[in-house]
Amino acid sequence: MPPGAGSFRNAFGGFRMLPGDGLWHTAPAMSGVDKRVGMTGLGLMGTALTERLLEHGYRVLIWNRTRAKADPLIARGAEWSDNPLTACDRVIISLYTSDVVESVLEQMRDGLRAGQIILDTTTGEPAQSAALGARLAVQGVHYLDAPISGSSEQTRRGEAMVMVGGERAAFEACSDLWTVLGAKVFYVGACGSAAKMKLVSNLVLGLNRAALAEGLVFAKAIGVETAAALEVLRGSMAYSRVMDVKGRKMIEGDFTVQARLSQHLKDVRLILASGVPLPLSETHRRLLEAAEAMGLGDLDNCAIIKAIEKPSP
């Protein structure tokens, strides 16, 4: 276990769990913990997480398949490592899919050792996450699936929410990190449980975003000024936090990336791969695919409004 893990219970007052809600309410990080953390993957989320760690005084050893993405973070104090697993007892992974996670861990397997904790923030396939955790456990490596709910910008501001599945002791040993990675942290059970919960969350979040886009298109079509419509919606029973984060961006056509549309399409496909009949998600998939076909895949996911404004023939 990483330095500081053994003293966790003595410092446990930094967190408290409300009975029955699974939610850990964060407080200032503990003293005496290992401030060296690895970060593997520097996409939008990995970069935001690295910035958070640096701001909170962590020594962050970073790796990315494209080295150039690391340069701005190195300028801010991060350190490059060809294999963060060799130097860090705790390593955060933020990659595109479970397949990529497995490929990277195979590439870095020489750095794996008993007692390490891997925190995987990737939105992955639940069964694959659980199987990976089981394989790593044979080597004494503790794997936590820890996907994050929130955009990279929300994460950068410390407003995201983290769901964590895996061994409870490993979760507790990372108590200082949860205060950095999210405003709320839910421990949801065995390895793979968080990956499942993230898909549930993304299903509802994505449909909220699509519903808002359709509502704004409808408002404009019937002669309601969209900014006024958004203001009323935010004060109504129709309200969702998506309106705060994406409403103005949709109205202004600001598709600057906070979370890529194609990445959410990947998540929706994972959701539908469960085999559960989900008619709204099927419609959502078709809209996202239409947006991707329009060349909007690398833009922010609120660009789905363009697929609703200009439906496929």
N, C-alpha and C positions, 0 to 999 in steps of 0.2 A: 504494500500500500504506500502511497506517497507520504513524504514527511508531513506531519501534522494530523494524519488520519487517526492515529491512536489517541490524540487528545480531543477528538471531536466531541465526545459525550460531555467532557468537562466544559466545553464552550457551546453546548447545544442551545443555550438561551438565545443565540443569534437568530434562530428560526423558531417558529411555533406552528403547529398544525391544528387547525380548527377541527373539532371532532366531526368525522364523517364526510368532510368536503374534499379531502385529498390535497388540499392546497397548502403549500409552504409559504408563509408570509416572511419576506426577506427583511433583514436588518443589516447593519454594517458588517463587512466581512471580518472573519476572525483574524487575529494576529497569530504569527508563528507558523503559517502554512507555507508550502512551497510556492514561490511566486514565479516559477519557471513552467511555462505551458507551451506545448506544441500546437501548431495550427496547420492543417493540411487542406488545401483548397481555398483559393482566393477569388471566388466569384463575388457576386453582390453581397451575399450573406457572410461568407468567410471574411471578406474585407471589413464589413461592419463589425463583426465579432472581434477581429484583431484590433480594430480601433478602440473598441470598448475595453479590451484587456490592457492595452497600452495606457489608456487614460486612467486606469485603476492601479497602475504601478506594477503590472506583471511584465516579466521578461518573456517575450513571445518569440519562439523559433518557428519560422514559417517555411512552407514548401508549396509550390504550385507547378503544374505541368508546364505552364508558360512562365518563365522566369521574369519577364518584363513586368508582369502584374505585381511582382513583389517590390519593385523599386520604390514606389511612393511610400509603402509601409516601412521599408528599410530606412528611408529618409526620416521617418517619424520615430525610429528607435527599435523596430523589429529587427530580428537577425535571421539571415538565410540559413537553412539547414538542408542538406541533401536527404536527410532522414530524421525528422524530429523524434521518431520513436527511440532512437539510440540515446538521446540526451534528456528526454522528458518522461516523468512518471505519469503525467496526464497529457493526453493529446486529443484535441478537438478536430473532428473531420467534418467538412462541409463540401460535399460533392453533389453531382447531378442525379445519380441513380445508385441503387444498391450494387448493380454490376460494376460500376466505376469504383465504388468503395472497396469491393472485394479485389479488384484488379490492383488498386493502389496499395492495399495492405499486403498483397502477395509480393508486389515490387519491394516493399519495405519490411518484409518478414524477418530479416536479420536483426531488426531493432526490437522485435517483440520479446518480452520477458515477463516472468511471473510477477504479479503485483501491480502491473500497469493498469491504468484506467483509460479506456477509449470512449469518448463522448461523440457519438455520431449524430450530427444535426441534419443530415440528409433526409429529405422526405422519401423514404424507401418503401420497398415491398415488405409487408409485415412478416410473412413466413421466411423470407430471405434474411431479414434482420434477426429473427429468432434463431435461425440455423447458424448464422455467423457468430452470434453470441455463444452458442453451444460449442462451436469449434474452438473459439478463442479460450473458452473456460477450461478446456482440456490442457491448454498451455499455462493456465493460471492467470490469464489476462481477463480483466473485467470489462465487459462491453455494455455500454448504456446507449440505447436508442433515445435520442434527445432532440426530436424535431422542434422547430421554432415556429410559432404562429405569429405572423407579423411580417411586414415588408422589411427590406434592408434598412430603410430610413427609420422606421419605427424601432428596429433593433439598435441602430446607431444612437437613438435618443433614449434608449433604456426602457422602451414602452412595450416590448414584445412579451410573449408568454411562452414558456417552455414546458413541454410534456416529456416525462422521463420514464423509461421502462428499463428494468434490469435488476441486478442484485441490490437489495436495500442498503447494505453496508457500503457499496461503491457509491451509491447515490449520496449517502450521508458524508462520505469522505470528500465530496466535491461541494460541500455547502458554501464555501467562500466563492466559488465560481457562479453559482446560481444567482447570487445577488448582482453579479455583473451582467449575466446573459439575458436576464428577463426581469420584468416588474412582478410577474407572477410565475410560480413554478409548481407544476402538478406532478407528483409521483403517482403513476397509474398502474404499477404492478410489474409483472414479469417482462423479460426481454421480448420485444415485439409489440407489447401493449401500446406503447407510445406511438409507434408507426401506425397502428390501427386508428388510434384517436386522432392523429394528424390528418388522416384521410377523411374521417368524419367531419373534422373542423373545416378542411378545405372544401368539402362538398357544400357545406352550408355557406361558407364565405364566398365561394365562387358563384353560387346561385344568387346570393345577395347582390353581388357586383353586377351580374347579368340583369337582374330585376331592376336595379337602379338605372342601368344604361337604357333598358327598354322604356322605363318610366319617363326618362328625360327625352327620349326620341318621341314618345307619345305626346308629352307636354308641348314640345315644339310644333308637332304636326297639327295640333288642335288650337294653336295660337296662344299658348301659355308661355310666358317668358321663362327660360330654363333656370336662371338664377333665382327667380321668385319661387319657382316650383321646388327647387332644392331647399330653399329656406323653410318653406311650409312642410316639406317632407321631414326635415330634421326636427321639427317641432311636433310631429304627428306620431300616431301609433305605428306608422310604417317605418319608423327610424331604425337604422342600423349604423354601426360605426363606419361601414364602408362609405357612407355619405360624407363623413368628415374627411376621410383619407382620399377618396377617389372622385367625389362629386365635382369639385371645382376643376380637377384635371380633365374630366370628361367634357364639361361645358366649354373649357378653353382649348380643348384639343391638345393638351399638354401630355404627351405620352412618354416623357422622360422616364427612364426605367427605374422603378423601385422593385418590381418583380416581373420577370418576363412572361409575356403571354404564352409562349411555347412551353415554358416550364409548368404553367398551370394546366395546359393541355396534357402534358405528361402525367400530372397528378390525376386528372379526370380519367384518363385511360387506365391508370392503376385502380381507381375506384370501380370502374366498370368491369375490370378483369375479375372482380370478386364473383361475378355471375349473378349478383342480386339484381332483380328488375328495378331499375331506377330511371323512370321515364323523363324526369326533369334533367337529370345528368346526361342522358342520351341527347337531349336537345341542346344542352350546354356544350357537349362535345362537338356537335355539328357546327354550332356558332363559332367555337374556337378554331375549328379546322377551316372554316370559311375565312376567318380573320387571318389565319396563317397563310392561306392561299392568296390573300391580298397583299402579302409581304409584310404583315404586321407582327410576325412571331417574335422578333427581337425587341419590340417596343413594350411598354408597360402593359400589364394585363387589362387596364381600363380601356385599352384600344378596342376591346370587344364591341364598344358602342358603334364603331365603324361598320362592323359586320351586320349590325341591326339596322343602321341607317341605309345600308346598301345591300339588301339581301341577295343571295345568289339566285340566278334565274331558275 
